[in-house]
Amino acid sequence: MPEALKNLYSPAFFERLSSQFMAIYPAFDKGRFLELVYDESWEQRELKARMRHLVHCLHHTLQLPYREALEVLKPVAALQPYAYEYVFFPDYIEVYGQQDWEYSLPALEHFTQYSSSEFAVRPFIVQDTARMMEQMQRWAAHPNEHVRRLASEGCRPRLPWAMALPAFKKDPSPILPILEMLRQDPSEYVRRSVSNNLNDIAKDHPDLVLDLSRRWYGQHPHTDWIVKRALRTLLKQGHTEALGLFGFEKPEIQVAYFQAEPKQVPIGEGISCRFALSLASPEPSQLRLEYGIYFVKSGDKANRKVFQLKEDTFHPGQARELSFRHSFRQLSTRRHYPGLHRIVLIVNGEEMAEQFVELI
């Protein structure tokens, strides 16, 4: 069982952090800080609640005006390795600095180089969208990859665990100049964010993302990589135009067999699937192979989830035998329920064969 993320905030973590604050700001009251951190509700708090609690504890321990507090926080942040647990530094700005743009924006730029400011920028976007997006365009040209990534990640319409940006779900056009600037970025870290942003946009505006993808595709290997990841949701949905962009046309395929064993499987265990197929057309074809599971949900509803297997060129007369395994262990992101689950083989977006497995 993996360690709970909230336990990143361990006694050793606070001991080290307190020592760093004392080195930068000798008046830092370590005893008072730890007393505030370990209040009666500490054990019940989850990760983000602990992070926000830590922000308040630092504020009440420092007892400094906002701008003076930043001059303590910034050098302490610079002592840290880049890691998620230090998001409380930009979170301090979200809590206490929304009315002081002059100091807060440079501080967000500084903190994001040690732990991302992607969550903290969003209240500023809501407060004054035009002004903040101008700032993010400037960040998109920054020499540091973490700052460039912030320009894209911070304005994602559907950023997980973050404040919603409903205006960008409705109209993502303010985001597009930033993505244009980053579409050939040398950093995969930045390009991944661009693709995630476009994937978010595609869920509400698929035609817009397809038009942009057609314009971008074939210009540069970095951009091609972004386009492929940006269209991943549309590809899994079997979207004809998205598939066609990469040469995945309607397949002329013969499926010799598709088997799933065992037919009954306890929750927590897995199945093995085997299949064989051959190309019926006279010309080679690009094939995208996936499988889908119609997961039984509470109330006996079914929800299809698609998993990619491989992409490859198939040649006429070439029979291919392939296999895969799937685990039904419980996940934090997917809870399994007993019932009859439909397993489908998908070729270029089309369901070609099916099997049924009962989860018990």
C-alpha atoms as a printed R data frame, in Angstrom:
    type eleno elety resid chain resno       x       y       z
1   ATOM     1    CA   MET     A     1   0.000   0.000   0.000
2   ATOM     2    CA   PRO     A     2   1.616   3.317  -1.039
3   ATOM     3    CA   GLU     A     3   2.172   5.945   1.617
4   ATOM     4    CA   ALA     A     4  -0.628   8.542   1.813
5   ATOM     5    CA   LEU     A     5   0.441  11.816   0.208
6   ATOM     6    CA   LYS     A     6  -0.666  13.768   3.254
7   ATOM     7    CA   ASN     A     7   2.162  12.093   5.164
8   ATOM     8    CA   LEU     A     8   4.667  14.043   3.105
9   ATOM     9    CA   TYR     A     9   4.158  16.536   5.926
10  ATOM    10    CA   SER     A    10   6.045  14.479   8.479
11  ATOM    11    CA   PRO     A    11   7.838  15.484  11.700
12  ATOM    12    CA   ALA     A    12  11.149  15.289   9.795
13  ATOM    13    CA   PHE     A    13   9.744  17.611   7.115
14  ATOM    14    CA   PHE     A    14   8.692  20.227   9.687
15  ATOM    15    CA   GLU     A    15  11.967  19.924  11.572
16  ATOM    16    CA   ARG     A    16  13.926  20.674   8.389
17  ATOM    17    CA   LEU     A    17  11.555  23.454   7.308
18  ATOM    18    CA   SER     A    18  11.682  25.135  10.719
19  ATOM    19    CA   SER     A    19  15.476  25.087  10.704
20  ATOM    20    CA   GLN     A    20  15.512  26.703   7.280
21  ATOM    21    CA   PHE     A    21  13.146  29.462   8.383
22  ATOM    22    CA   MET     A    22  15.271  30.103  11.472
23  ATOM    23    CA   ALA     A    23  18.401  30.365   9.298
24  ATOM    24    CA   ILE     A    24  16.750  32.968   7.060
25  ATOM    25    CA   TYR     A    25  14.690  34.721   9.752
26  ATOM    26    CA   PRO     A    26  16.155  34.211  13.255
27  ATOM    27    CA   ALA     A    27  12.984  35.569  14.898
28  ATOM    28    CA   PHE     A    28  11.029  32.556  13.587
29  ATOM    29    CA   ASP     A    29   9.405  30.858  16.604
30  ATOM    30    CA   LYS     A    30   9.807  27.145  15.887
31  ATOM    31    CA   GLY     A    31   7.949  26.052  19.023
32  ATOM    32    CA   ARG     A    32   4.976  28.267  18.231
33  ATOM    33    CA   PHE     A    33   4.941  27.078  14.618
34  ATOM    34    CA   LEU     A    34   4.893  23.373  15.525
35  ATOM    35    CA   GLU     A    35   2.242  23.981  18.172
36  ATOM    36    CA   LEU     A    36   0.036  25.622  15.548
37  ATOM    37    CA   VAL     A    37   0.666  22.866  12.986
38  ATOM    38    CA   TYR     A    38  -0.149  19.968  15.291
39  ATOM    39    CA   ASP     A    39  -3.534  21.179  16.472
40  ATOM    40    CA   GLU     A    40  -6.420  18.885  17.424
41  ATOM    41    CA   SER     A    41  -7.536  18.512  13.781
42  ATOM    42    CA   TRP     A    42  -4.164  17.748  12.185
43  ATOM    43    CA   GLU     A    43  -4.607  13.975  11.905
44  ATOM    44    CA   GLN     A    44  -8.028  14.333  10.260
45  ATOM    45    CA   ARG     A    45  -6.852  16.705   7.528
46  ATOM    46    CA   GLU     A    46  -6.139  15.386   4.027
47  ATOM    47    CA   LEU     A    47  -3.340  16.652   1.795
48  ATOM    48    CA   LYS     A    48  -4.759  19.936   0.504
49  ATOM    49    CA   ALA     A    49  -6.288  20.785   3.859
50  ATOM    50    CA   ARG     A    50  -2.900  20.230   5.509
51  ATOM    51    CA   MET     A    51  -1.286  22.457   2.903
52  ATOM    52    CA   ARG     A    52  -3.724  25.307   3.516
53  ATOM    53    CA   HIS     A    53  -3.405  24.856   7.301
54  ATOM    54    CA   LEU     A    54   0.382  25.133   6.928
55  ATOM    55    CA   VAL     A    55  -0.044  28.458   5.108
56  ATOM    56    CA   HIS     A    56  -2.072  29.867   8.003
57  ATOM    57    CA   CYS     A    57   0.423  28.527  10.545
58  ATOM    58    CA   LEU     A    58   3.313  30.226   8.757
59  ATOM    59    CA   HIS     A    59   1.392  33.493   8.560
60  ATOM    60    CA   HIS     A    60   0.587  33.483  12.265
61  ATOM    61    CA   THR     A    61   4.138  32.488  13.201
62  ATOM    62    CA   LEU     A    62   5.855  35.111  11.045
63  ATOM    63    CA   GLN     A    63   3.450  37.889  12.086
64  ATOM    64    CA   LEU     A    64   4.768  40.094   9.284
65  ATOM    65    CA   PRO     A    65   3.060  42.328   6.725
66  ATOM    66    CA   TYR     A    66   2.486  40.505   3.451
67  ATOM    67    CA   ARG     A    67   5.399  42.020   1.507
68  ATOM    68    CA   GLU     A    68   7.850  41.436   4.366
69  ATOM    69    CA   ALA     A    69   6.625  37.853   4.727
70  ATOM    70    CA   LEU     A    70   7.387  37.241   1.046
71  ATOM    71    CA   GLU     A    71  10.993  38.354   1.594
72  ATOM    72    CA   VAL     A    72  11.307  35.528   4.132
73  ATOM    73    CA   LEU     A    73   9.395  32.929   2.140
74  ATOM    74    CA   LYS     A    74  11.252  33.439  -1.150
75  ATOM    75    CA   PRO     A    75  14.771  32.478   0.053
76  ATOM    76    CA   VAL     A    76  13.380  29.534   2.034
77  ATOM    77    CA   ALA     A    77  11.573  28.283  -1.078
78  ATOM    78    CA   ALA     A    78  14.835  28.525  -3.019
79  ATOM    79    CA   LEU     A    79  16.415  26.013  -0.623
80  ATOM    80    CA   GLN     A    80  13.952  23.276  -1.607
81  ATOM    81    CA   PRO     A    81  14.142  20.619  -4.325
82  ATOM    82    CA   TYR     A    82  11.325  20.861  -6.862
83  ATOM    83    CA   ALA     A    83   8.487  18.874  -5.253
84  ATOM    84    CA   TYR     A    84   4.714  18.953  -4.880
85  ATOM    85    CA   GLU     A    85   4.749  19.337  -1.101
86  ATOM    86    CA   TYR     A    86   6.125  22.876  -1.428
87  ATOM    87    CA   VAL     A    87   2.978  24.140  -3.180
88  ATOM    88    CA   PHE     A    88   2.182  25.884   0.113
89  ATOM    89    CA   PHE     A    89   4.599  28.672  -0.936
90  ATOM    90    CA   PRO     A    90   2.467  29.841  -3.907
91  ATOM    91    CA   ASP     A    91  -0.617  28.967  -1.875
92  ATOM    92    CA   TYR     A    92   0.457  31.661   0.589
93  ATOM    93    CA   ILE     A    93   0.006  34.164  -2.245
94  ATOM    94    CA   GLU     A    94  -3.418  32.793  -3.129
95  ATOM    95    CA   VAL     A    95  -4.536  33.236   0.485
96  ATOM    96    CA   TYR     A    96  -2.913  36.545   1.403
97  ATOM    97    CA   GLY     A    97  -1.784  38.276  -1.792
98  ATOM    98    CA   GLN     A    98  -4.664  38.639  -4.229
99  ATOM    99    CA   GLN     A    99  -4.889  42.374  -3.655
100 ATOM   100    CA   ASP     A   100  -1.176  43.041  -4.183
101 ATOM   101    CA   TRP     A   101  -0.454  42.172  -7.814
102 ATOM   102    CA   GLU     A   102   2.776  44.192  -7.879
103 ATOM   103    CA   TYR     A   103   4.467  41.842  -5.392
104 ATOM   104    CA   SER     A   104   2.402  38.721  -5.903
105 ATOM   105    CA   LEU     A   105   3.060  38.100  -9.604
106 ATOM   106    CA   PRO     A   106   6.872  38.152  -9.326
107 ATOM   107    CA   ALA     A   107   6.559  35.925  -6.259
108 ATOM   108    CA   LEU     A   108   4.410  33.420  -8.167
109 ATOM   109    CA   GLU     A   109   7.076  33.377 -10.873
110 ATOM   110    CA   HIS     A   110   9.725  32.723  -8.221
111 ATOM   111    CA   PHE     A   111   7.830  30.032  -6.308
112 ATOM   112    CA   THR     A   112   6.798  28.075  -9.402
113 ATOM   113    CA   GLN     A   113  10.471  27.221  -9.947
114 ATOM   114    CA   TYR     A   114  10.387  25.176  -6.716
115 ATOM   115    CA   SER     A   115   6.781  23.968  -6.727
116 ATOM   116    CA   SER     A   116   4.164  24.857  -9.289
117 ATOM   117    CA   SER     A   117   2.042  27.984  -8.929
118 ATOM   118    CA   GLU     A   118  -0.591  26.471 -11.262
119 ATOM   119    CA   PHE     A   119  -3.314  26.535  -8.586
120 ATOM   120    CA   ALA     A   120  -2.453  29.928  -7.116
121 ATOM   121    CA   VAL     A   121  -2.643  31.816 -10.431
122 ATOM   122    CA   ARG     A   122  -6.262  30.882 -11.062
123 ATOM   123    CA   PRO     A   123  -7.915  33.340  -8.641
124 ATOM   124    CA   PHE     A   124  -5.910  36.073 -10.367
125 ATOM   125    CA   ILE     A   125  -7.232  34.921 -13.756
126 ATOM   126    CA   VAL     A   126 -10.790  35.105 -12.435
127 ATOM   127    CA   GLN     A   127 -10.177  38.510 -10.875
128 ATOM   128    CA   ASP     A   128  -8.766  40.180 -14.030
129 ATOM   129    CA   THR     A   129  -8.549  37.772 -16.957
130 ATOM   130    CA   ALA     A   130  -7.053  40.129 -19.552
131 ATOM   131    CA   ARG     A   131  -4.316  41.425 -17.250
132 ATOM   132    CA   MET     A   132  -3.369  37.965 -16.008
133 ATOM   133    CA   MET     A   133  -3.288  36.386 -19.466
134 ATOM   134    CA   GLU     A   134  -0.943  39.143 -20.634
135 ATOM   135    CA   GLN     A   135   1.325  38.193 -17.747
136 ATOM   136    CA   MET     A   136   1.117  34.520 -18.672
137 ATOM   137    CA   GLN     A   137   2.127  35.310 -22.242
138 ATOM   138    CA   ARG     A   138   5.236  36.948 -20.825
139 ATOM   139    CA   TRP     A   139   5.865  33.832 -18.739
140 ATOM   140    CA   ALA     A   140   5.528  31.710 -21.895
141 ATOM   141    CA   ALA     A   141   8.736  33.384 -23.150
142 ATOM   142    CA   HIS     A   142  10.646  32.854 -19.882
143 ATOM   143    CA   PRO     A   143  14.000  30.992 -19.997
144 ATOM   144    CA   ASN     A   144  12.983  28.704 -17.098
145 ATOM   145    CA   GLU     A   145  10.871  25.681 -18.120
146 ATOM   146    CA   HIS     A   146   8.882  25.735 -14.880
147 ATOM   147    CA   VAL     A   147   7.743  29.290 -15.565
148 ATOM   148    CA   ARG     A   148   6.863  28.462 -19.184
149 ATOM   149    CA   ARG     A   149   4.880  25.458 -18.019
150 ATOM   150    CA   LEU     A   150   2.999  27.676 -15.561
151 ATOM   151    CA   ALA     A   151   1.826  29.799 -18.500
152 ATOM   152    CA   SER     A   152   0.034  26.771 -19.957
153 ATOM   153    CA   GLU     A   153  -0.853  24.688 -16.896
154 ATOM   154    CA   GLY     A   154  -2.287  27.552 -14.896
155 ATOM   155    CA   CYS     A   155  -4.958  28.370 -17.495
156 ATOM   156    CA   ARG     A   156  -6.116  24.818 -18.277
157 ATOM   157    CA   PRO     A   157  -9.930  24.912 -18.383
158 ATOM   158    CA   ARG     A   158 -10.230  21.599 -16.515
159 ATOM   159    CA   LEU     A   159  -7.119  21.458 -14.334
160 ATOM   160    CA   PRO     A   160  -7.660  18.603 -11.818
161 ATOM   161    CA   TRP     A   161  -8.083  19.571  -8.140
162 ATOM   162    CA   ALA     A   162  -8.091  23.261  -9.075
163 ATOM   163    CA   MET     A   163 -10.467  26.209  -9.071
164 ATOM   164    CA   ALA     A   164 -12.738  26.053 -12.128
165 ATOM   165    CA   LEU     A   165 -12.336  28.516 -14.977
166 ATOM   166    CA   PRO     A   166 -15.846  28.400 -16.505
167 ATOM   167    CA   ALA     A   167 -15.137  31.339 -18.824
168 ATOM   168    CA   PHE     A   168 -12.385  29.322 -20.527
169 ATOM   169    CA   LYS     A   169 -14.623  26.276 -20.832
170 ATOM   170    CA   LYS     A   170 -17.057  28.499 -22.717
171 ATOM   171    CA   ASP     A   171 -14.473  30.450 -24.726
172 ATOM   172    CA   PRO     A   172 -10.859  29.195 -24.702
173 ATOM   173    CA   SER     A   173  -9.615  31.790 -27.197
174 ATOM   174    CA   PRO     A   174  -7.535  33.726 -24.587
175 ATOM   175    CA   ILE     A   175  -5.495  30.554 -24.016
176 ATOM   176    CA   LEU     A   176  -4.555  29.954 -27.648
177 ATOM   177    CA   PRO     A   177  -1.804  32.627 -28.034
178 ATOM   178    CA   ILE     A   178   0.063  31.018 -25.126
179 ATOM   179    CA   LEU     A   179  -0.197  27.546 -26.636
180 ATOM   180    CA   GLU     A   180   0.975  28.889 -29.995
181 ATOM   181    CA   MET     A   181   4.088  30.264 -28.291
182 ATOM   182    CA   LEU     A   182   4.846  26.902 -26.653
183 ATOM   183    CA   ARG     A   183   4.004  24.464 -29.463
184 ATOM   184    CA   GLN     A   184   7.676  23.787 -30.284
185 ATOM   185    CA   ASP     A   185   9.034  24.154 -26.764
186 ATOM   186    CA   PRO     A   186  12.272  22.173 -26.234
187 ATOM   187    CA   SER     A   187  11.059  20.923 -22.835
188 ATOM   188    CA   GLU     A   188   8.848  17.810 -22.798
189 ATOM   189    CA   TYR     A   189   7.590  19.012 -19.405
190 ATOM   190    CA   VAL     A   190   6.189  22.127 -21.088
191 ATOM   191    CA   ARG     A   191   4.910  20.279 -24.169
192 ATOM   192    CA   ARG     A   192   3.034  17.817 -21.952
193 ATOM   193    CA   SER     A   193   1.221  20.748 -20.340
194 ATOM   194    CA   VAL     A   194   0.311  22.179 -23.757
195 ATOM   195    CA   SER     A   195  -1.135  18.827 -24.805
196 ATOM   196    CA   ASN     A   196  -3.094  18.547 -21.550
197 ATOM   197    CA   ASN     A   197  -4.488  22.038 -22.026
198 ATOM   198    CA   LEU     A   198  -5.626  21.188 -25.562
199 ATOM   199    CA   ASN     A   199  -7.105  17.906 -24.366
200 ATOM   200    CA   ASP     A   200  -9.127  19.914 -21.827
201 ATOM   201    CA   ILE     A   201 -10.323  22.280 -24.558
202 ATOM   202    CA   ALA     A   202 -11.227  19.367 -26.868
203 ATOM   203    CA   LYS     A   203 -13.778  18.116 -24.329
204 ATOM   204    CA   ASP     A   204 -15.844  21.277 -24.920
205 ATOM   205    CA   HIS     A   205 -14.621  22.445 -28.343
206 ATOM   206    CA   PRO     A   206 -13.470  19.426 -30.379
207 ATOM   207    CA   ASP     A   207 -13.723  21.198 -33.738
208 ATOM   208    CA   LEU     A   208 -11.489  24.045 -32.571
209 ATOM   209    CA   VAL     A   209  -8.774  21.626 -31.419
210 ATOM   210    CA   LEU     A   210  -9.070  19.570 -34.603
211 ATOM   211    CA   ASP     A   211  -8.666  22.692 -36.753
212 ATOM   212    CA   LEU     A   212  -5.594  23.719 -34.756
213 ATOM   213    CA   SER     A   213  -4.204  20.171 -34.928
214 ATOM   214    CA   ARG     A   214  -4.534  20.032 -38.700
215 ATOM   215    CA   ARG     A   215  -2.651  23.332 -38.921
216 ATOM   216    CA   TRP     A   216   0.100  22.244 -36.519
217 ATOM   217    CA   TYR     A   217   0.580  18.630 -37.552
218 ATOM   218    CA   GLY     A   218   3.616  17.918 -39.712
219 ATOM   219    CA   GLN     A   219   5.448  21.148 -38.848
220 ATOM   220    CA   HIS     A   220   7.837  19.868 -36.179
221 ATOM   221    CA   PRO     A   221   8.378  16.621 -34.216
222 ATOM   222    CA   HIS     A   222   7.718  18.421 -30.915
223 ATOM   223    CA   THR     A   223   4.417  19.778 -32.226
224 ATOM   224    CA   ASP     A   224   3.403  16.397 -33.664
225 ATOM   225    CA   TRP     A   225   3.933  14.877 -30.208
226 ATOM   226    CA   ILE     A   226   1.715  17.562 -28.665
227 ATOM   227    CA   VAL     A   227  -1.044  17.015 -31.237
228 ATOM   228    CA   LYS     A   228  -1.127  13.253 -30.665
229 ATOM   229    CA   ARG     A   229  -1.498  13.658 -26.900
230 ATOM   230    CA   ALA     A   230  -3.932  16.550 -27.277
231 ATOM   231    CA   LEU     A   231  -6.324  14.366 -29.266
232 ATOM   232    CA   ARG     A   232  -6.123  11.349 -26.966
233 ATOM   233    CA   THR     A   233  -9.671  11.716 -25.633
234 ATOM   234    CA   LEU     A   234 -11.117  12.136 -29.129
235 ATOM   235    CA   LEU     A   235  -9.081   9.142 -30.327
236 ATOM   236    CA   LYS     A   236 -10.435   6.978 -27.509
237 ATOM   237    CA   GLN     A   237 -13.936   8.137 -28.389
238 ATOM   238    CA   GLY     A   238 -13.371   6.887 -31.951
239 ATOM   239    CA   HIS     A   239 -13.662  10.378 -33.433
240 ATOM   240    CA   THR     A   240 -13.363   9.865 -37.211
241 ATOM   241    CA   GLU     A   241 -11.528  13.114 -38.024
242 ATOM   242    CA   ALA     A   242  -9.048  12.705 -35.172
243 ATOM   243    CA   LEU     A   243  -8.284   9.137 -36.241
244 ATOM   244    CA   GLY     A   244  -7.980  10.175 -39.900
245 ATOM   245    CA   LEU     A   245  -5.363  12.814 -39.082
246 ATOM   246    CA   PHE     A   246  -2.962   9.990 -38.150
247 ATOM   247    CA   GLY     A   247  -3.951   7.656 -40.982
248 ATOM   248    CA   PHE     A   248  -6.327   5.443 -38.995
249 ATOM   249    CA   GLU     A   249  -9.095   4.833 -41.514
250 ATOM   250    CA   LYS     A   250 -12.103   2.524 -41.292
251 ATOM   251    CA   PRO     A   251 -10.508  -0.904 -40.909
252 ATOM   252    CA   GLU     A   252 -10.891  -3.876 -43.218
253 ATOM   253    CA   ILE     A   253 -10.066  -6.395 -40.538
254 ATOM   254    CA   GLN     A   254 -11.011  -9.982 -39.850
255 ATOM   255    CA   VAL     A   255 -10.961 -11.040 -36.198
256 ATOM   256    CA   ALA     A   256 -10.264 -14.771 -36.005
257 ATOM   257    CA   TYR     A   257 -10.973 -14.987 -32.279
258 ATOM   258    CA   PHE     A   258 -11.195 -12.875 -29.135
259 ATOM   259    CA   GLN     A   259 -11.035 -14.692 -25.794
260 ATOM   260    CA   ALA     A   260 -11.169 -13.536 -22.178
261 ATOM   261    CA   GLU     A   261 -10.395 -15.839 -19.238
262 ATOM   262    CA   PRO     A   262 -11.565 -16.582 -16.625
263 ATOM   263    CA   LYS     A   263 -15.260 -15.926 -17.158
264 ATOM   264    CA   GLN     A   264 -15.719 -15.241 -13.461
265 ATOM   265    CA   VAL     A   265 -13.176 -13.165 -11.564
266 ATOM   266    CA   PRO     A   266 -13.191 -11.830  -7.988
267 ATOM   267    CA   ILE     A   267 -12.799  -8.093  -7.482
268 ATOM   268    CA   GLY     A   268  -9.110  -7.452  -6.977
269 ATOM   269    CA   GLU     A   269  -7.934 -10.066  -9.452
270 ATOM   270    CA   GLY     A   270  -7.481  -9.953 -13.233
271 ATOM   271    CA   ILE     A   271  -8.232 -11.482 -16.618
272 ATOM   272    CA   SER     A   272  -6.137 -12.544 -19.604
273 ATOM   273    CA   CYS     A   273  -7.333 -11.754 -23.123
274 ATOM   274    CA   ARG     A   274  -6.063 -13.125 -26.442
275 ATOM   275    CA   PHE     A   275  -7.061 -12.235 -29.972
276 ATOM   276    CA   ALA     A   276  -5.986 -12.772 -33.558
277 ATOM   277    CA   LEU     A   277  -6.694 -10.584 -36.552
278 ATOM   278    CA   SER     A   278  -5.656 -10.156 -40.152
279 ATOM   279    CA   LEU     A   279  -5.936  -7.407 -42.743
280 ATOM   280    CA   ALA     A   280  -8.596  -7.959 -45.414
281 ATOM   281    CA   SER     A   281  -7.605  -5.005 -47.634
282 ATOM   282    CA   PRO     A   282  -4.985  -5.332 -50.414
283 ATOM   283    CA   GLU     A   283  -2.908  -2.407 -49.101
284 ATOM   284    CA   PRO     A   284  -1.033  -1.937 -45.797
285 ATOM   285    CA   SER     A   285  -3.036  -0.136 -43.104
286 ATOM   286    CA   GLN     A   286  -2.248   1.825 -39.985
287 ATOM   287    CA   LEU     A   287  -4.102   0.253 -37.076
288 ATOM   288    CA   ARG     A   288  -4.761   1.603 -33.610
289 ATOM   289    CA   LEU     A   289  -5.612  -1.282 -31.277
290 ATOM   290    CA   GLU     A   290  -7.477  -0.684 -28.024
291 ATOM   291    CA   TYR     A   291  -9.761  -2.534 -25.700
292 ATOM   292    CA   GLY     A   292 -12.734  -1.166 -23.838
293 ATOM   293    CA   ILE     A   293 -14.469  -2.324 -20.680
294 ATOM   294    CA   TYR     A   294 -18.043  -1.404 -19.895
295 ATOM   295    CA   PHE     A   295 -17.589  -1.134 -16.150
296 ATOM   296    CA   VAL     A   296 -20.663  -1.845 -14.074
297 ATOM   297    CA   LYS     A   297 -21.284   1.084 -11.748
298 ATOM   298    CA   SER     A   298 -23.555   1.499  -8.749
299 ATOM   299    CA   GLY     A   299 -27.174   1.254  -9.834
300 ATOM   300    CA   ASP     A   300 -26.231  -1.277 -12.574
301 ATOM   301    CA   LYS     A   301 -25.259   1.462 -15.020
302 ATOM   302    CA   ALA     A   302 -22.287   0.776 -17.322
303 ATOM   303    CA   ASN     A   303 -19.527   3.196 -18.245
304 ATOM   304    CA   ARG     A   304 -16.985   2.410 -21.001
305 ATOM   305    CA   LYS     A   305 -13.307   2.995 -20.326
306 ATOM   306    CA   VAL     A   306 -10.844   2.597 -23.213
307 ATOM   307    CA   PHE     A   307  -7.252   1.359 -22.876
308 ATOM   308    CA   GLN     A   308  -4.708   1.625 -25.678
309 ATOM   309    CA   LEU     A   309  -2.752  -1.471 -26.700
310 ATOM   310    CA   LYS     A   310  -0.590  -0.428 -29.650
311 ATOM   311    CA   GLU     A   311  -0.379   1.316 -33.002
312 ATOM   312    CA   ASP     A   312   1.271  -0.424 -35.918
313 ATOM   313    CA   THR     A   313   1.321  -0.993 -39.671
314 ATOM   314    CA   PHE     A   314  -0.439  -4.196 -40.733
315 ATOM   315    CA   HIS     A   315   0.256  -5.849 -44.107
316 ATOM   316    CA   PRO     A   316  -2.085  -7.924 -46.287
317 ATOM   317    CA   GLY     A   317  -2.085 -11.615 -45.460
318 ATOM   318    CA   GLN     A   318  -0.322 -11.002 -42.161
319 ATOM   319    CA   ALA     A   319  -2.080 -12.718 -39.246
320 ATOM   320    CA   ARG     A   320  -1.278 -11.223 -35.849
321 ATOM   321    CA   GLU     A   321  -1.865 -12.823 -32.465
322 ATOM   322    CA   LEU     A   322  -1.793 -10.491 -29.465
323 ATOM   323    CA   SER     A   323  -2.696 -10.606 -25.806
324 ATOM   324    CA   PHE     A   324  -3.180  -8.369 -22.798
325 ATOM   325    CA   ARG     A   325  -4.041  -8.583 -19.114
326 ATOM   326    CA   HIS     A   326  -6.366  -6.381 -17.116
327 ATOM   327    CA   SER     A   327  -6.549  -6.073 -13.331
328 ATOM   328    CA   PHE     A   328  -9.779  -5.372 -11.474
329 ATOM   329    CA   ARG     A   329  -8.076  -4.242  -8.293
330 ATOM   330    CA   GLN     A   330  -9.704  -1.322  -6.537
331 ATOM   331    CA   LEU     A   331  -8.153   2.075  -7.282
332 ATOM   332    CA   SER     A   332  -8.615   5.510  -5.777
333 ATOM   333    CA   THR     A   333  -9.751   6.643  -9.252
334 ATOM   334    CA   ARG     A   334 -11.927   3.626 -10.107
335 ATOM   335    CA   ARG     A   335 -14.143   1.536  -7.847
336 ATOM   336    CA   HIS     A   336 -15.306  -1.839  -9.130
337 ATOM   337    CA   TYR     A   337 -18.737  -3.381  -8.594
338 ATOM   338    CA   PRO     A   338 -19.974  -6.946  -9.077
339 ATOM   339    CA   GLY     A   339 -21.794  -7.723 -12.313
340 ATOM   340    CA   LEU     A   340 -21.428  -8.716 -15.934
341 ATOM   341    CA   HIS     A   341 -18.712  -6.641 -17.643
342 ATOM   342    CA   ARG     A   342 -18.543  -6.364 -21.433
343 ATOM   343    CA   ILE     A   343 -15.004  -6.431 -22.872
344 ATOM   344    CA   VAL     A   344 -14.628  -5.130 -26.447
345 ATOM   345    CA   LEU     A   345 -11.776  -5.168 -28.952
346 ATOM   346    CA   ILE     A   346 -11.460  -1.805 -30.723
347 ATOM   347    CA   VAL     A   347  -9.678  -1.275 -34.048
348 ATOM   348    CA   ASN     A   348  -9.385   2.295 -35.376
349 ATOM   349    CA   GLY     A   349 -12.226   3.401 -33.153
350 ATOM   350    CA   GLU     A   350 -14.636   0.573 -34.060
351 ATOM   351    CA   GLU     A   351 -15.720  -2.217 -31.723
352 ATOM   352    CA   MET     A   352 -14.865  -5.405 -33.626
353 ATOM   353    CA   ALA     A   353 -15.442  -8.213 -31.102
354 ATOM   354    CA   GLU     A   354 -16.713  -8.729 -27.570
355 ATOM   355    CA   GLN     A   355 -16.540 -11.032 -24.545
356 ATOM   356    CA   PHE     A   356 -18.313 -10.999 -21.187
357 ATOM   357    CA   VAL     A   357 -16.709 -11.462 -17.779
358 ATOM   358    CA   GLU     A   358 -18.588 -11.594 -14.487
359 ATOM   359    CA   LEU     A   359 -16.971  -9.715 -11.626
360 ATOM   360    CA   ILE     A   360 -17.842 -11.284  -8.274
